[in-house]
Amino acid sequence: MLRSLVVVSFTVDGNGRVLHSAVYRTNGDNEAESTALTSLRHAPPLPLPPGKLLNGRGQLELFEDWLFNDGGKFQLRELASPQAQTID
């Protein structure tokens, strides 16, 4: 059973560092929200985003879902499979 779904928006720079993160959507579970934000904040740099996806400030905004079960464990959910193998 899922206890919570937390959608987090976050911005990374060209080096994969998380610059900003915030809860985008939630069911109001404060503990799950805090866990999602903390896990992202403590993550090592993410894979380098392709340069073609960076905005004029050299940043990329992303969204990810954290799915929490009744025991408080979570996993990330990818909503769509890649639509291309390259950005070219």
Protein Blocks (a to p, Z undefined) as FASTA:
>chain_A
ZZbdcdddddddfkopafbdcdfbdehiaklmmmmmmmmmmpccdddddfklpcfkopac
ddddddddfkopacdddfbdcfbfbfZZ
